[in-house]
């Protein structure tokens, strides 16, 4: 991979809602009876479970609860585990719980640092916290603005940490997570990343025009695609009591039918893995539905589209 100069002006990709349902021949798929399906992660050669383990699940829980959640995930066939130093004590809890299984899983961490110095400090501390000598994937976390992109890819930016750490064997692949279309497109046009983590959700897709553009470019670049917010409904109503789901800053889908619809929509795209919410209860519900997570058919798509267009999306994108 060669680093390229930051591209100040990135081409606008027209809305591509019509691209769904997508062609899943873009990815390799493996089915295992009673376990989660596995899919190829772009050009990396890795196969990931279609549901991943978000580190927030073990944030602020006891060591025993953390071990129980990790064991539950492993037994269901989860092999993708994702954590971040911004998730409170999750790195420490996950590191201890995951230690017996480390050799058999794909482990990802992130950095909020935008420059080389800050990202290097986070990387070294994360390696210690999670009790590992390397991360399979290291991601630039929650990139939102073009200023973030410029800082990351510029001289002395966090991308330099990633490139050096890869040479040192401390990380294997380089990716990013983004929460805006503009930032995602600019990052993909500015560097040859291995993976992208982005919200791909039925409400944002149809009612927000948020996601089709990003998926199209990621697929064109043959990147590994990781989905966020597959189980999101939208923002919390102003007067809503969301104390039951304190780990969700958004309103999640909470009944089995809606959860399954959300997951099936997202995974009907050429996406390797989707990360359920950090609430242990919702994560367990997603795992329990693993045998029912199948691509949507055309009739189901039309019904879901009509429903989604009436929703209030968590994110929106407009060309104007």
N, C-alpha and C positions, 0 to 999 in steps of 0.2 A: 504494500500500500504506500502510495506517495502522498505526502501532505501537499495541499494546494492552497494558494492564497485565498483568503476570505472573499467570497463573491458578494459585493455590496448590493447588487440588484439581481434578484432571483426571478426567474420566469414564473408568471402566474399560470397555474394549470386550471383549466375550466372545470366547473362542477361535473362530476362523473357518477351521479347517482344511478345512471342507467347501467353501470358496470356490474351491478349486483343482480342476480347471483353470480359470483365470480367462479372462475375455472379452478377447481382444486387440484388439477393436474400440475399446477405450479409447485406443489409440495409433495413429498413422499409421506405416506401414511402407513402406520402399522397398528393392527388391532390385536389386543391380548384379552382373552376371556376373563371377565370379572375385574379388569384393570382399565385404567384410562388409556385411550388411544394416544399414540405418539406420532409426532409430525416433525419433519425436517426443519431445521432452523437456518433458512437461507443457504448460503454457500459454506457454512461452517462445518458441515458433515455431522453435526450433532442431531440427535432425535430427542425432542422434549415432550413431556406429558402435556395434553391439551389444557389441563388446569395446573397452575403453578401455586406455590406457597408464598404468599406475601408476608414478610417479616413482622408486620404489624400484628399478626395473629398472636405472636408470643410477647408482644410489648406489655409490660406491667402485669404479667402473670407469674405464678410461682414456677420454680424450676420443674416441679412435677407436672404441672399443667402444660408447660412448654414441651416436655418430653412426650407427653400423651398426644399432643397435637401433631408433632413431627412423626410419631409412630403411626398415627391414623393416616397421615398423608402418604407415608412410605407404603403402607399396606394397600392403599388404593391405587398405587402406581405413580404417584407424584415423584418426579425426578428433577424438577426445576424449583430452586429455592432462591428467593430474592429478598435482600435486606438493604438497609441504608443507615448511616450514622445519625440521620435526622429522625429515626424511629425510636427515640428514647433509649431504653435498655434492650431493645430487640436484638442487636448484634450479639450481646453477651449471652442472652437467653438462648438464641438460636445456635450460637457456637457450641454451647455445652450439649444441647439436645441433639444436634446434628452430627456431633463428633463420631459416633459409631457408624454412621452411614456416609461419611464424607467422600470416600473413594467411589461411591456409586451414584452420586448426584452431580448435577450441574449447578454450580453456586455463583450467584451474581450479587455484586454490591454496587454502590453508587457514590458519587461525590457531588456536593453542592458547591465545591470550590470552582471558581471561574478562572483562577490563575494557577500557575505551576506550583507555587509554594503552598497555597492552601490545599490544593487537591492532593499533593504529595503527602502532606501531614495526615489528611483524612484516610488516604489509602493505607499508610503504614499502621495507623491506629486500628482501622477496620480489620486488617489481617490479624492483628493481635486479639482483637475482641472476638472474632469468629473462629479463632484457633485453627487457622489454615495458613499454608505457605503460599497460596495463590488463589485468585478468583478466576473462574472460567470466563466470566464476563464482567467488565467494569464499565459502568454507564455514567455519563454526564447527566446529572439529575435535574428534572423539572425545569428545563430550558424554556423560557417563555418569550423573551424579547429579542429583537435583532441586536441590541447592545450586548446581551448575554452571548449570543453567537459570535459576535465580533471579538469579544474578550477571550472566549474559549479557543477560537481558532487563530487568534493573533499571536504575535511574538510574546513569549512568556505566558501563554495561555495554558489552560488545563490539558489541552490535547498533547502538549509536550510531556506531561506526566504519564499519560496513557502510552505514548510511543516508547518512552524510556522503560516503563514498567513491563511492557510486552517483551522488550529485548532482555530484560532481567529475569523473565519467567514468572513474574508476580501476577500477571494477568495473561489470558489467552486471546480474548476477543474484546473489541472496543465498540460500545454502543452509546445510545443516549435515550432519555425520556423527555418528552416535550408536551406542553399543554397549549400550544397554539400552532395553527397551520403555518403561519409565517416562519416561526422559528424552526419547525420541522423541515420545511422545504429548504430553508437556507442552510441548515446543517447538512442535509443530504447532498446539496449542491456544492458544499464547501469542503467535504472530506468523504473518503470512501469508508464509511462505517460498516461494521458487520451486522449490527442490529438496530432496530428502532422499537421503542416502547411508547405507545400512543393510545388515547381513548378511542376505541371503536365500539360504538354503542348505537342501538337502534333508534333512539330518540334524537341523538345528535346527528346521526347520519341523514335521517329524513327531514326532521323539523329544523335542524341547525345547519345543514350543508357542511358539516364538520367531520372530516375523515376521508371521504372519497378521494380527494386530491392527494392526500398524504399516502394512502394505500397504493394508489396508482404509481407514484414515483418510487416508493419502496419496493414494489413488485418489479418495476422496470430495472431497478438496480440489483435485484435478486438478494435483497437483504432479509435477514431473519426478522419476523414481525411478531411482537409481543403486545397483547392487548390489555389496556386498562379500562375500567368502568363498564365492563360488559353487564354488570349487575346493578347499574345505576339507573334510577328513575328520573331524577332531576334535583333541583335545589330544594332545600327544606322550606316548607311553607312558614311564613313569619311566625305564626302562633303554634307551630308544631312542637310537641314534646319528643325530642330525639335522644333522651337520656339512655334509652335502651340500646341505642347504637352509637355510643360515644366515640367509637373509633372511625366513624364515617362522617366526613364533613359534608357529604351529599346525602340525599334521600335514597336508600337502597331498595331494590326489589326484595320483597320479604316472603312471598308465598311461592310454593314449588312451581306452579304453572308459570308465573311471571319470570322466576329465576331461570327456568328451563328455556323459555322463549328468548330471554336476553342472551344466554350462553349459546343457544343454537344459532341465533342471528350472527353473533360475532364470529363463531367458529364455522359458519358457512362461507367465510372468506378465507383466503390463503394465509391464515394466521397460525403460527406454531403453537402458541400457548396464551391463555387468558388468565389474569390474576383476579380471583374473587376478592371481595372486601375483607378487611382485616378483622372483622367480628368473627370470633370462633364459631358461633352458632351458624352464621351465614356460610362460612367456609365449609363446615360439615354438611350443610344442606346441599351445597354444590357438589361435593364429593359423592354424596348419596345418589345423585342424579346421573352419575357417570355413564351408566348403560343406556341412558335416554338421549344423550347429546349427539344428535345426528343432524346432518345438513338439512335445511328447509327445502320443501318442494315449492313449486311455483304458486300453487293455491295458497299455501301458508304465507308466502311472501306478500301477496296482495292484501291479505287480512292484516298482517303485522304492519305493513306500510300505512294503511288507513288509520290504524290505531296510533302509530308513532307520530303521524302528522298532526294529531290533536294534542300531543304532549308539549311540555315546555322543556327544551333541551338544556342540559347542563352547560354545554358550550355551543357557540354559534360562529359561523364564518361567513363573511360577506365580501364580495369583490368591490363594493362601493364604500 
